Amino acid sequence: MMSRSRTSEEFVRVVERSDNDVLLVSTLWRKPVKRAFQRKKKIRKAVSQVCWRWQQVACNPLLWRHVRLSYCWTKPMCMNYPSAPTSCIQQTLRWLTKQRLQQMDKFELVGWGSTTLVNFALMEVKENCKSLRSISLEGVALAKDADLATLAKECPNLQALHLKNTRAEISSLEQFFKLAGNRLHELSLTITTCKQSILDVLARYCTVLRVLDLDSHLGAAFGPEQSRPRLPQLSFALRDLQKCCRELEVLRILNVDLEPRKASIGEGFPALRELVLASVNEGIYIDDALLFAMAGCSTHLQVLDLRGSNRVTPQGLMALPSEELVELYLGVCGPFKLPFRTRICWARDSISVLQRWGGSLLSLDLTGQAVTDTEVVEIIHRGRGSNLRHLALGGTQITEHILGSILKSCSQLHYLNLTGCRCLPRDMKRVYDGPEPLQDLLTRLGK
């Protein structure tokens, strides 16, 4: 072990190097530096006040690669603590971007309700953070005339844009795509009425897109009379999108009623690995034909989420070319319960589905489906369910005496959801997360 004086001298020499100081520090003191500066970002300020040596390392721009500024930073949640004036926040932002964030590659704003502050933050970032690669504006008040195009122009390395729960004008997005579409790899948007043609805009500019995440903001919880919320409709030319985004690997579309133009149906995304078409409304238009049009040539598909899409049949799943499916979600999505007569009965035909992917399937979700006790056993045994690690059977008709055989068959199981199972005792209707709760359940069953 190095002595205290020798360690301090080496530490000083490391700090004085401007190019590889962080790399050398992590090599010299790998565990302390990694824990203090990379994982515990919130203590960076406190660590910088220990001594001047730690202060020099803590203030190095290379350690400020990922910065997240949330709502409480501009307006404290404590009622007795006054919020900082706008001028003070602007001054701090200007100093922060010039002194700490020059080499930042990921920037996040969360919950900022002031349009003035949001615009000021974006202006400072695009002027001082030329290495920016990803920007996320989640739940912020973005001005209608927000100049996203200048952000794309001033940050030539920008490859990811996330606008969850943030409204942006379609014209502003289109200008951004014109400048950054040929290098944009990740895009997350919340669909509103002003983004009806957003996919058509993507199909013209975003040629190297790899991750596309679209959802709709449903607002507060719905009451019983609103068990079927009206989802925003999205009409687009699927063939044009597939022709442009040939490198798309992840496609997530949540709570959006897709209406692809029939004349523009394509044959899928060849590089697709994850496809999510989940919804809380069982009436959305996703059937076997649309599923095949989106994943008909996706031979490397590993994650398929069709929760709430009750028009997709087991025959439609069997038509997919993927042979190594790892996660399959077929349950009811969200808190909205479907009538039992409207649920898909996967029991008989789904056995062949599980047999096909039994060797690779690690996660299976049948929440709310009309499967009975005997049918669940057939699905697990014939589908070689011993590889399953995540199993969701909430809302099914599974009974107590069959749980033991399921737990024995699925020796690698780490997660089991039994909430809402009417045939089970009340204290068993819960989520079992981890090997210990599952072992306790098996012991209770006397297996």
Sequence and secondary structure as in RCSB ss.txt:
>XXXX:A:sequence
MMSRSRTSEEFVRVVERSDNDVLLVSTLWRKPVKRAFQRKKKIRKAVSQVCWRWQQVACNPLLWRHVRLSYCWTK
PMCMNYPSAPTSCIQQTLRWLTKQRLQQMDKFELVGWGSTTLVNFALMEVKENCKSLRSISLEGVALAKDADLAT
LAKECPNLQALHLKNTRAEISSLEQFFKLAGNRLHELSLTITTCKQSILDVLARYCTVLRVLDLDSHLGAAFGPE
QSRPRLPQLSFALRDLQKCCRELEVLRILNVDLEPRKASIGEGFPALRELVLASVNEGIYIDDALLFAMAGCSTH
LQVLDLRGSNRVTPQGLMALPSEELVELYLGVCGPFKLPFRTRICWARDSISVLQRWGGSLLSLDLTGQAVTDTE
VVEIIHRGRGSNLRHLALGGTQITEHILGSILKSCSQLHYLNLTGCRCLPRDMKRVYDGPEPLQDLLTRLGK
>XXXX:A:secstr
   HHHHHHHHHHHHH SSSHHHHHHHHSHHHHIIIIII GGGHHHHTTS HHHHHHHT GGG SEEEE HHHHS
 S TTS    HHHHHHHHHHHHHHT TT  EEEEES   HHHHHHHHHHHHHH TT  EEEEES    TT  HHH
HHHH TT  EEEETT    HHHHHHHHHHHTTT  EEEEEE GGGTTHHHHHHHH SS  EEEEEE   S   GG
GSS    EEEE HHHHHHH TT  EEEEES EEEE GGG     TT  EEE   S TTSS BHHHHHHHHTT TT
  EEE TT TB  HHHHHTS  S   EEE S  SS    GGGS   HHHHHHHHHHHTTT  EEE TT    HHH
HHHHHHHTTGGG SEEE TTS   GGGHHHHHHH TT  EEE TT TTS GGG SEEESHHHHHHHHHHTT 
